[in-house]
Amino acid sequence: MVDSADERRDTFGEHVLHIGAGFKAKEHPHILEALATLGPHLLGRWDAGDLDVEVSLQDRGGKEQRVTLRTSLPGRPPLVAVAVNPDITYALTEAKRELIRQLEHQKSVG
């Protein structure tokens, strides 16, 4: 059985990640690629069917453009990570880092 990074990314993208308001359809592959490294932090501990990660964008094109990542994890409080930056890719990366930090904290407290 091969559990490749591509398979985990596909599982994450198809079953876990939901792209919400603010993003254009043509941006979806870029968003999935930017957030794919969240997969190992989530799928190594929880089943894909029990997870939900939503990414949304507010104030598109503005100086206060904001990317928000919200998660639902079984038996855990929801986690929310927000990044404000006029560059969408940078905001996605910063929100992802913050969510990973929160996930690691959740793992450390049990």
Buried (B, 14 or more C-beta within 10 A) or exposed (E): EEEEEEEBBBBBBEBBBEBEEBBEEEBEEBBBEBBBBBBBBBBEEBEBEEBBBBBBBBEEEEEEBBBBBBBBBEEBEEBBBBBBBEEBEBBBBBBBEBBBEBBEEBEEEE
